[in-house]
Amino acid sequence: MLYKILVLPILQLINPEFSHLIAEKFFQLHFYKVFNLFLFRKKSNEIQTNVLGLELNSPIGLAAGYDKNCRILYPLLSLNFGFVTGGTITLQERFGNPKPRLFHIPKEKSLINSLGFPSLGLEKIIKNLRSEADQRIFLSVSGIKHDEIISCIKSLENKTRVFEINISSPNTEGLRLFHDPKELSKLIKEIKIVTNNKILVKLPPWLESENNDLLNLGKTAIDSGADGLVVANSLPIDDEKLAVGKGGKSGKILTKNTFRMVSEARSVLGPDPIIVACGGIFEAKDVWNALASGADLCQGYTGFIYEGLSYAHNINKELKKIMDDKKIRSTEEIKGEPLL
């Protein structure tokens, strides 16, 4: 509550990229561990989730983009996320698009960005990762050429158990190459040759009127060897406040669309492939509805920005309460339940 009343309004008065830097520095401080009360909270067995052969403490994770250079993955995990996605990691250092490229819309609880994958590059980022893979750390990788992505996968093979392949950022020129089913299939097959890790493909969002092409793209990814999909990236928009005039919108406005896309994807893919719901996940009800629609896991980003440090903890606590009230014993049993 203090975060929403005092901290968030102050951060929203500051340049959003600078306020993000402040948050990153906070998580790097040594005293953060001493005052992090979430470290001492008992984990609930009921919301533990077995997905992709991994035992995760919760179905709610942090989406790629918050810790682009993998500097604070473990402090973020300590906030009771089931998993945290580092990156997006690119082969070469990238400065992203020109500024302004990020701003908040508080009334909508949304963000608009045209960051364009600013990244220190693989060589520097890999030094921020621990020597042994942690099953709770997923790594997002992207590039505009096959060999860029393959090089990242090879170098990061022992740093994670799950790769998320981002082919859908609305802010990065060149990614539409992989919206061609033949190119995506070729990429997935090349990745399968060089890694034993699980592979998720992050799709662009789609409207009801245009679902066929992107659903078919998702099916192509699965048929080519991917283990699952992340549904979906931010919504492409035009906005004159952005230096490049266009970007992606994320936040509460996407919530219902995410449930629809998850349901459509599950209908097309069948019961086996993993679906990670991403877009407008703010509270336990959203996680329930995403799982009930057919998702296996959820990711939040903008929800974390607006809800603060207790975001994942509160979701876990409230999700367990909902499950207890409905006599649901595991998150797997939520699939097919009515939406709230």
N, C-alpha and C positions, 0 to 999 in steps of 0.2 A: 504493500500500500504506500509506504514511504517513497518507493521508487517512482510510482505513478504520479504522486502528488508533488514531489520535490525534484527528484533526479532527472526524470524524463523531460519535463518542461525546460529545465536548464540545458540539457543536451540538445534539445531541439532548437535552441536559440543559437547554437554554435554550428559552424560548418559541419555537415554530417560526416564527412571523411575524417575531420579532426576529432570529432566526438568518438568515432570508432577507434581512432588511435589512442585516445584517453582510456577507453575500455580495455583495449589490448594491453596497455601498460599496467593497468590495474591488476589484470590477471597474472602478470609476470612478477608482481611484488611478492616478496617472501611472506609478509604478514597475512597475505590473502589466505594461505593454508590454515593459519592459526584461527582466523575468524570465520572460516567457512563451515557453518553449522551443518550443511548438507552432508558433510563427510561422515557424520555420526548418526544419520538417520537409518533406521533399519529398512532393508529392502523387502518388498512384498513378493512372496513366491507366486501369488496369483497373477501378477502382471508380467512375470518373466516370460520371455518369448524365445522359442527355438526356431530360428529362420536361417536358411542357407547353411545349416549345420552348426550354427553359432548360438550359444546361450547368452542372451541379452537380458539385462535386468528390467528393461522396459521397451515397449514398442515405439516410443517417441525419441527421435534423434534430431540432431542439429544438421541442417542442410549445408551444402557447400556454399562458399562465399563469405561466411563470417570469419573464418580463419584461413585466408587464402594462402598464406605462406607457412602454415602448420607450426606456428610459434606457441600456441596456447591450447593445444588439443586436450591435454590432460587436465588442466584447470577447468576447462569446459565440461569434460566428462564428469568431474566431481560434482556438478550441479544436478546430478541424477538423470542425465540423458542416458538412454540405452546404448546409443552410439553417436559418434560425431564424425562428420564428413569433412576432411581437410581438402583444401584447394579451392578453386580449380587450378591444378598444376599444369604448366606448359613447359615445353622443352627449353625455349629461350626466354630470357627476361623480356617482359612486355610492360609498357607504361600505360596501356589502356587508352581509352578515348580522351579527348580534351575535356577540360572542366568548363562549366559546371556539368556534373554527370550523376549526381545523387541528391535527392531531397525527400523529405517526409511530407505526407498529407495526414496530419493528426486526426482530422474529423472523420476520415475514412479508415484510419488505422492501416495505412498503406505506405509503401515506398515506391519511388520511381527511380530507376537507375539506368545508366548507359555506360557502366564502368568499362566493359570490354576486356575482361580478363587481365587486369594489372597483376603482374606476378614477378617474383624475384628470379624465376626460372628454376629448372630441375636441379642444377648443380648446387645452388645455394639452399633450396628448400630441403633437399635430402639430408642435409646436415642437421636440420631441426627435428628429424624423426628418429625414434629409438631404433636400436640395432635389430631388435626382434619385433615381429608383427604382433600387434594387439588386436584381438578379434573385434574390439569395440571401435576401432579406427578404420573408417572407410576412406578411400582416397579418390577424389574426382580428378580426372585427366581429360585434356582436350588438346586440339590442334587443328590446323586447317589442311594438313597433309597426313596421309597414312603413316609415313615414317616418323613424323613427330610424335604421334600417339604411341606407336610401337616402341620407340626409344624410351619414352617415359615408363611404359609398362615394364619393360625389361629391367630398368634401373630400380624400380619400386617394388619388384616382385616379392622381396622378403620384408617389406615394410607394412604390409596390409594383408588381409584375407579377402577383401572385397574392393574391386575397382568399379567406379561409376564413370561411365564414358559420356561426357557432356557434348552432345551434338546439336544442342538446342538453344544456346544463349542468344537472345534476340539482339544483343549488343555487340556481336563479334562477326565481322565480315569473314566469309569463307566457309562457315560451318554448314551452309546449305548443301555443300558437296555431299554430305552424308545423309541428306534427305532423299537422295536417289537410292532406292532399294538395292540396286546392284552394288553401289559403292559401300553402303552400310554392311551388306552381307560380306563383301570382300574384307572390310575392316574387321568385323567380328571374327571371321575365320582366321585372319592373320593374328589377332590377339590370342585366340585359343591355342595357337601353336607355341606361343612364347610364355604363357602363364598357366598355372594350375589354380589360380584364384578365381573366385566367383566374379561374374561380370553383370553389372546393371547398366542399362542404357537410359539416359535421361531424355525424354521426349519433349517436344514443344507442346503447348496446350492447343486444344482444338474446340471449335464451336460445334453445336449439334449438326449444323448444315455442312460441315467439312470433315466429319469424323472418319470417313472411309480411308483417305490417303494416309493419315497419320496412324490410324489403327493398323492398317496394312504394313506400315513401316515398323511398328512395334512387333507385329507378328513375324516380319522378316528377321528382326533382331533375334527373336526367340528361336526361330527355325534355323538360324545360322549358328546358334550355340550360346547365346546370352542366357543368363539364368533368370533375369527379370528386368522390369522396367521401373523407372521413376516417373510418376505421372503427377505433375508435369512442371516445366520451367515457368518463368514469369510470362505474363501476357504482353505481347508486343503492342506498343502504342506509339503514336506521334505526339511529341510535346515540345513546344518552342522554347521552354525553359532549359532544355538540354542543349549543350553546345552542338551536338550532332543531329538534333531535331527528332530523334527517336530513341526508344529504349524499351525497358520492360517494367511492368507494374506488378507488384506483389502485395499481399495483405488480405484483409477480411473480405474484400470484394470477390475473391477467388474461391471462397469456401465451398459454396454449393456446386460450382462448376467442377471442382476437384472430385466431389462425390460422384457426379454424373460420369466424368471421364474414367474414374476407377471402375465403376459398374460396367461401362461399355467395354473397357479393356478386359475385364474379367470374363465377360460374355464371349469375347473373341478368342481369348487365350486358353480358356478352360481352367481347371483347378490347380494345376501344378506350378506354372511360372510365378515367381515372386513379383508382387506389385507394391511399390512404396508410394504412398500418397504424399504429395508435396504441393502446397498452395492453400493459404488461408487456415492453417491449423493453429488455433489460438487457445483452445481449452479442451478439457476431457471429453466433452460432448462431441467435439470435432473429431477426436481420435476414435471414439466409439463409432461415429457415423462412417468414417473412412474404412474402419475394419469391417463394419456391417455391410458396406458396399462392395467389399471384396479385397481390400488391401491387407497386406501382412505386416507392414511397418508404416510409420508416418515420419515426415520430416517437417521441422519448423524453422523459420528464419525471422520473418517479419514479426511473427507472434512473440518470439524471444525479445526482439527489440522493444516492443510495446509493453510486454508483461514483466520483463526484468529477470533477475537472478533466480527467482522462485518459479519460473515458467514450467520447467520439466517436473519439479517437485510437486507443484500444485496439480498438474495434469495426472501424475501418477497417483496421488492421494485421492483425487476425485474419481478417476477411472476405477480404482479399487472399490470405492463406495458404490458407484453405479453397478459394478459387477456383483457386489454383495447383495444389493437390493433386488437384483434380478436373478440371483442364485446362479450366476455364471462363474464357473470355476477356472477358466483359462481364457486368454485372449483369443485363442483359436476358435472357441465356441461363440464368439461375437459375430463371426461371419454368418450372414443370412438373417441376423436379428433385425427387427424393425429399427428404422432411424429414429433418433430422439428429436 
